[in-house]
Amino acid sequence: MNLIRILSESNIQVGLRGKTKQEILEELVDILVRAGEVRDRRAALTALLEREAKMSTALQNGLALPHAKTDAVDRLAACLATKPEGVDFGSLDHEPSRIFVMTLSPLNRAGPHIQFLAEIGRILGDPDVRARILAAKTPSEIVRAMGL
């Protein structure tokens, strides 16, 4: 899977402003709306909120991987954003989430979604990569930190 094609610099944001899970999800959706990858902001946000209501997508080590299936996208769309001070996202280790990778995929396509999450999980499993991402000041620094 070609991550740089999916997770380009235009889909990366340093320093989210939101202070709640809802605000963070709205900012993440807005990244993809600005990139022209989401047709229906409300539908995308609703799908994410419904998914989060079932079970938090916050993992441990400051990572959150919010994801949903929705007709608001034609193909897999993803963004990455940071919030170094963190926000409570309901993580397994009760630590604040600092790195957010959101994916949206069409309702009828599971393969690319699962492949993307597996590859991102592999890259972000490295604590050195996570530290470099959190120290990054620009999207291009994040791309380099991830080795893309």
Phi, psi and omega in degrees: 000134181270091184298323184294333176290326182272320185247069182280168180303329180291346180254019180238135179228133176262127174080071173296152181261337185302150180245355180230165178303314180302312181297321178296314180299320178297317179296319180296316178299319181297329176301314182285331175296312179299327180281356179077020183260349179241125180278326187227100184302313183299315180296319179296314181295319178299316179299318178295315181295322177295320178295316180294328180294331179286317181189137181299144177263009175283132179261219174244180179061029176079014182257142171224134181237066179299135182207155179199161173255136185201151174282001180285353178231151178268335181212172178307128177232141182215155173215160177229139178213156181239155172213087187308326179282346175080165177212147178291117181239009180079041185287159180297327181263007178063018177265153179293147176275139184236333179241127183239125174238111182255137174232142172234136178222156180298152181303327188263012183228109181262326188306301182300324180300311181293319178299316181298311180299322178295316181292317178297318178300322179295313182294313184280357174289344181274117182298330178292320178296315179300318180297318179294323178297315182291334178276345184295143179254347182221158175302322181295327176293324177294316178303314179296319180300327180275353181073029182268000000 
